[in-house]
Amino acid sequence: MHPEGTKVPIVIGVTGGVGAGKSRILKILEEKHHAQVLLADQVAAELEEPGQEGLALLTKEFGNGILGEDGRLDRTAFAQKIFKDPKVLTQVNAILHPLTWQAIQRKIHRLSKEAEVDLIVVESALFQEESKKICDFLWYVDVTEEKRIQRLMENRGYSREKCLDIMKNQPCREEFLTLADEVIDNNQTMEETKDQIRRLLEKERLKPS
């Protein structure tokens, strides 16, 4: 546990649309600022494992047809189902979102007890007012739409049409900006991005807790 008088870790949320380059930001925070990173998608995936509450609720809602022969979630087939029907995505988010953030909160609590942890970063493409409250600050990674499309086509092999289909099912830039405390312009060079992050961290750490 933290000795008396020791400052508790800062918890920063990092969000942005697909192709915004959030992984670049996380890498800088991990390597340069020794952040402990929690990925919301990874936490959600843990909840979808056999025996976990998330999978139990998903099978209750969508039936055992979403499972493979081994009893695990057939992620490829389920992803296609979600991609074809936005209503399914809304249902899945309604089921998994609260569970995921409860699990993230438990992980933050455990990490906060470790004296050497100074900075905890939570990455998620989907923040809401309630989930934002778990973090001290929320950073939005901002990139032009064209650059996002280029990155997705180059890094994931997506067609332009698929990029646009995925992006239209995500929150728009204005929704992200409404929630965010700070904006990182990730259109810039790596060194410029590193400098932005350094300045933001200095600013956040100077704020009273």
C-alpha positions in Angstrom: 0.0 0.0 0.0 1.1 3.6 -0.4 2.9 5.0 2.6 1.2 7.9 4.3 1.7 11.1 2.3 2.5 9.3 -0.9 0.6 10.6 -3.9 -1.8 8.1 -5.5 -1.3 7.4 -9.2 -2.9 9.6 -11.8 -5.4 7.7 -14.0 -5.7 8.9 -17.6 -8.2 7.7 -20.1 -7.1 7.6 -23.7 -9.7 7.4 -26.5 -10.1 8.1 -30.2 -11.6 6.5 -33.3 -10.2 3.5 -35.1 -7.0 4.4 -36.9 -6.3 7.4 -34.7 -3.0 5.9 -33.6 -3.9 5.3 -29.9 -1.3 2.5 -29.8 1.4 5.0 -30.6 0.3 7.1 -27.7 0.2 4.1 -25.3 3.7 3.1 -26.4 5.1 6.5 -25.5 3.3 6.5 -22.2 4.7 3.1 -21.4 8.2 3.5 -22.6 8.9 7.2 -21.7 6.6 7.7 -18.7 6.4 4.1 -17.2 2.6 4.0 -17.3 0.7 0.9 -16.4 -1.7 0.4 -19.4 -5.1 -1.2 -19.2 -6.9 -2.0 -22.5 -10.7 -2.0 -22.3 -10.9 -4.5 -25.3 -8.6 -6.9 -23.5 -10.6 -6.7 -20.3 -13.8 -7.3 -22.2 -12.2 -10.3 -23.9 -11.4 -11.7 -20.5 -15.0 -11.4 -19.6 -16.0 -13.4 -22.7 -14.0 -16.5 -21.6 -15.9 -19.7 -20.6 -17.1 -19.4 -17.0 -17.1 -15.6 -17.0 -20.2 -13.5 -16.5 -19.8 -11.7 -19.8 -20.1 -14.9 -21.9 -23.0 -16.1 -19.8 -24.9 -12.9 -20.5 -24.1 -13.0 -24.2 -25.3 -16.6 -24.6 -28.4 -15.7 -22.7 -29.1 -12.9 -25.1 -28.0 -14.4 -28.4 -28.1 -18.2 -27.8 -25.5 -20.9 -27.9 -25.1 -20.4 -31.6 -22.5 -17.8 -30.9 -20.2 -20.5 -29.4 -17.8 -22.7 -31.2 -17.5 -26.5 -30.7 -15.1 -25.9 -27.8 -17.6 -23.8 -25.9 -15.8 -20.6 -26.5 -17.1 -17.5 -28.2 -16.7 -17.8 -31.9 -15.2 -14.3 -32.2 -15.0 -14.2 -36.0 -18.6 -15.2 -36.6 -19.8 -13.0 -33.8 -17.8 -10.0 -35.1 -19.5 -10.5 -38.5 -22.9 -10.6 -36.8 -22.2 -7.3 -35.1 -20.7 -5.7 -38.2 -23.9 -6.6 -40.2 -26.4 -5.3 -37.6 -25.7 -2.1 -35.6 -28.5 -3.1 -33.3 -26.5 -6.1 -32.2 -23.5 -3.9 -31.4 -25.8 -1.7 -29.2 -27.0 -4.8 -27.4 -23.4 -6.1 -26.9 -22.2 -2.8 -25.6 -25.2 -2.6 -23.2 -24.2 -6.0 -21.8 -20.4 -5.8 -21.7 -19.8 -2.1 -21.1 -20.8 -2.0 -17.4 -19.0 -5.3 -16.7 -15.9 -4.1 -18.4 -15.7 -0.9 -16.5 -16.4 -2.6 -13.2 -13.4 -4.9 -13.9 -11.2 -2.0 -15.0 -12.1 -0.2 -11.7 -11.0 -3.3 -9.7 -7.7 -3.5 -11.7 -7.0 0.2 -11.0 -7.7 -0.3 -7.3 -5.1 -3.2 -7.3 -2.5 -1.2 -9.2 -3.0 1.8 -6.9 -1.9 -0.3 -4.0 1.5 -0.7 -5.6 3.8 2.0 -4.4 5.9 2.1 -7.6 2.9 2.8 -9.8 2.7 6.5 -10.6 0.6 6.6 -13.8 -2.2 4.3 -14.9 -3.6 4.7 -18.5 -6.9 3.2 -19.6 -7.4 2.9 -23.4 -10.9 2.5 -24.8 -12.7 3.5 -28.0 -15.9 3.9 -26.0 -16.1 6.2 -23.0 -19.3 7.6 -21.4 -19.9 10.0 -18.6 -19.9 7.1 -16.0 -16.8 5.4 -17.3 -15.0 8.7 -17.6 -15.5 9.2 -13.8 -13.1 6.3 -13.3 -10.3 8.4 -14.7 -8.8 11.7 -13.5 -8.5 13.0 -17.0 -9.6 11.9 -20.5 -7.4 12.5 -23.5 -8.8 12.3 -27.1 -6.4 11.3 -29.9 -7.3 13.4 -32.8 -6.4 12.6 -36.4 -7.9 13.6 -39.8 -10.3 11.2 -41.3 -8.1 10.7 -44.4 -5.1 9.8 -42.3 -7.2 7.3 -40.3 -8.3 5.6 -43.5 -4.7 5.5 -44.8 -3.5 3.9 -41.6 -6.2 1.3 -41.6 -5.6 0.4 -45.3 -1.9 0.1 -44.8 -1.8 -1.6 -41.4 -4.8 -3.8 -41.5 -5.3 -4.3 -45.2 -8.9 -2.9 -45.1 -10.6 -1.5 -48.2 -11.6 2.1 -48.2 -15.2 1.0 -48.0 -14.6 -1.1 -45.0 -12.8 1.7 -43.2 -15.8 4.0 -43.8 -18.2 1.4 -42.6 -16.4 0.9 -39.4 -15.9 4.6 -38.8 -19.6 5.4 -39.3 -20.5 3.0 -36.4 -18.2 4.9 -34.0 -18.8 8.1 -32.1 -18.2 11.2 -34.2 -15.4 13.7 -33.4 -17.8 16.1 -31.7 -18.9 13.4 -29.3 -15.3 12.6 -28.3 -14.5 16.3 -27.9 -17.5 16.8 -25.6 -16.1 14.2 -23.2 -12.4 14.9 -23.5 -10.4 17.1 -21.1 -7.4 17.3 -23.5 -6.7 16.7 -27.2 -3.6 15.1 -28.6 -3.0 16.1 -32.3 -1.6 12.8 -33.6 -1.2 14.2 -37.2 2.2 15.3 -36.2 5.7 13.7 -36.1 6.6 11.2 -33.3 8.8 13.8 -31.6 6.1 16.4 -31.7 3.6 13.9 -30.2 6.1 13.0 -27.5 6.4 16.6 -26.6 2.6 17.1 -26.4 2.4 14.1 -24.0 5.2 15.4 -21.9 3.6 18.8 -21.6 0.1 17.3 -20.8 1.5 15.1 -18.1 3.3 18.1 -16.5 0.1 20.0 -16.6 -2.0 17.2 -15.1 0.5 16.5 -12.3 0.4 20.1 -11.2 -3.3 20.1 -10.8 -4.6 19.6 -7.2 -6.0 16.1 -6.5 
